[in-house]
């Protein structure tokens, strides 16, 4: 039996497929925000001696997820260190997807700028290759190629 969330998940995955970098970045950014808040709260609960307030936990989580890592507060418990690992990996994911999205935007913009010239160049090269092939076939005494599409 399908869950009530299934249609929403299917729509979300279809939209993600239409524009993968933009949508992936949004998804990772939202996940990063949630993990940052959750990490700050969780580290406060797991290491109350080190993190005296929720604000301290959030400060630590923000500096960890952004890879700044001042080191002014550090979790000591196993659960706190596990939380730290999740926050770190989430921050790296956001940086990775952001870098990929920016690089993709540059590549797409460059391709759009070159688009018309590249198509014309390819057509000219293809015509030259066809002419050379026809000349070679004639030199070898072979019949000409049939027209394309026949």
C-alpha positions in Angstrom: 0.0 0.0 0.0 1.6 3.3 -1.0 2.2 5.9 1.7 0.6 9.3 1.6 4.0 10.8 1.0 4.7 8.7 -2.1 3.1 11.1 -4.7 5.0 14.0 -3.2 8.3 12.1 -3.3 7.6 11.1 -6.9 6.9 14.7 -7.9 10.1 15.8 -6.1 12.2 13.2 -7.8 10.8 14.1 -11.3 11.6 17.8 -10.7 15.1 16.8 -9.5 15.7 14.9 -12.7 14.7 18.0 -14.8 17.3 20.3 -13.2 19.7 18.1 -11.2 22.3 20.6 -10.0 19.9 23.3 -8.9 17.5 20.8 -7.2 20.3 18.8 -5.7 21.8 21.9 -4.2 18.5 22.9 -2.7 18.1 19.4 -1.2 21.6 19.3 0.2 21.2 22.9 1.5 18.0 22.0 3.3 19.5 18.8 4.7 22.6 20.8 5.8 20.4 23.3 7.6 18.4 20.6 9.4 21.6 18.7 10.3 23.3 21.9 11.6 20.3 22.7 13.9 19.9 19.0 14.9 23.7 18.7 15.5 23.8 21.7 17.7 20.9 20.5 19.8 22.2 16.9 20.0 25.7 17.8 21.0 24.3 20.0 23.8 22.4 16.9 25.0 25.4 14.5 24.6 28.1 16.8 26.1 26.4 19.1 28.6 29.6 19.7 30.4 31.3 21.1 27.3 28.3 22.8 25.7 26.8 24.8 28.5 23.9 26.1 26.3 22.0 25.4 23.1 23.7 28.5 21.7 27.1 26.9 22.3 26.0 23.8 20.5 24.7 25.8 17.6 27.9 27.8 17.4 29.9 24.7 17.3 27.6 23.1 14.7 27.8 26.2 12.4 31.6 26.4 12.6 31.8 22.6 12.0 29.4 22.5 9.0 31.2 25.4 7.3 34.6 23.7 7.9 35.9 26.7 9.9 36.3 24.6 13.1 37.8 27.1 15.5 38.2 24.4 18.1 37.0 26.5 21.0 34.6 23.8 21.9 34.9 20.1 21.0 32.6 17.1 21.8 34.2 14.5 24.0 31.6 11.8 24.2 31.2 9.0 21.6 27.7 10.2 20.7 29.1 13.8 20.4 31.9 12.7 18.1 29.5 10.7 16.0 27.3 13.8 15.7 30.4 15.8 14.7 31.2 13.3 12.0 27.6 13.6 10.6 27.8 17.4 10.7 31.3 17.4 9.0 30.2 15.1 6.2 27.0 17.2 5.6 29.1 20.3 5.4 31.4 18.7 2.9 28.4 17.6 0.8 27.1 21.1 0.7 30.5 22.4 -0.5 30.8 19.7 -3.1 27.4 20.2 -4.6 27.8 23.9 -4.5 31.1 23.6 -6.4 29.6 21.3 -8.9 26.6 23.5 -9.5 28.8 26.6 -10.0 31.1 24.7 -12.4 28.0 23.4 -14.3 26.7 26.9 -14.7 30.0 28.1 -16.1 30.1 25.1 -18.5 26.5 25.6 -19.7 27.1 29.4 -20.2 30.2 28.7 -22.2 28.4 26.1 -24.3 25.6 28.6 -25.0 28.0 31.2 -26.1 29.8 28.8 -28.5 26.6 26.9 -29.5 26.0 28.5 -33.0 29.6 28.6 -34.0 30.2 25.0 -33.0 27.2 23.7 -34.9 28.4 25.6 -38.1 31.9 24.3 -37.6 30.7 20.7 -37.3 28.5 21.1 -40.4 31.5 22.4 -42.4 33.8 19.7 -41.2 31.2 17.0 -42.0 30.8 18.5 -45.5 34.5 18.4 -46.0 34.7 14.8 -44.8 31.9 13.8 -47.2 33.6 15.5 -50.1 36.9 13.8 -49.3 35.2 10.4 -49.0 33.5 10.9 -52.4 36.9 11.8 -53.9 38.5 8.7 -52.4 35.7 6.4 -53.6 36.1 7.9 -57.1 39.9 7.4 -57.0 39.4 3.8 -56.1 36.7 3.3 -58.8 34.0 2.5 -56.2 30.4 3.6 -56.8 29.4 6.7 -54.9 27.7 6.4 -51.5 23.9 6.3 -51.7 22.3 9.5 -50.3 21.8 9.6 -46.5 18.5 8.1 -45.4 18.1 5.6 -48.2 
